Amino acid sequence: AFMNKWLDEGHQACYWVSGFFFPQAFLTGGKQNFARKHQYEINKVTFEYIWRDDITKDSATLPEDGVLLYGMYMEACRWDFQEHKLCDPIPKELFCDAPMLHLNPVYNREPPDETIMYYCPLYKTLDRAGVLSTTGHSTNFVFMAEIPTDLPQEFWIKRAAALFCALKF
């Protein structure tokens, strides 16, 4: 249904990231569209990670640039909807839904201050491991997402905080 709707109706307001076999190719396409639109060199285009806790897949509208992704899950952390940042999970909560993510392409982007971001890995599955495919990409790792936080990187790394596209249930 997801792919048929995309084929029949064109670009969607948001995309279910778990629906892609190779999400890295889709994300590269998002960068290519931006680079072509503005006549930029694609190797100087990177994503800005904007966590959209103010919208859902049903209320999302097509962004001017980039893509909106949904369907990710957080482990060892959760999103604080009041403070708009990463926080500790609720006790005994293994996983929670991540908010919508706007991957906004930016030309010559300066990386954000590492003291206010956690560079969180996004994996396709809970395995956290993969093998290199013939393209040179991991079969499981998708990208490192920047998530706002007021705690140091080490705090989240020790907790093994991560994002996932799919759970085992």
Secondary structure as UniProt FT lines:
FT   HELIX           2..9
FT   STRAND          15..16
FT   HELIX           17..19
FT   HELIX           23..38
FT   HELIX           42..44
FT   STRAND          45..52
FT   TURN            53..54
FT   TURN            57..59
FT   STRAND          67..70
FT   STRAND          73..75
FT   STRAND          78..80
FT   TURN            81..84
FT   STRAND          85..87
FT   TURN            91..92
FT   STRAND          95..97
FT   STRAND          100..107
FT   HELIX           114..116
FT   STRAND          117..123
FT   TURN            126..127
FT   TURN            134..135
FT   STRAND          141..148
FT   HELIX           153..159
FT   STRAND          162..164
//
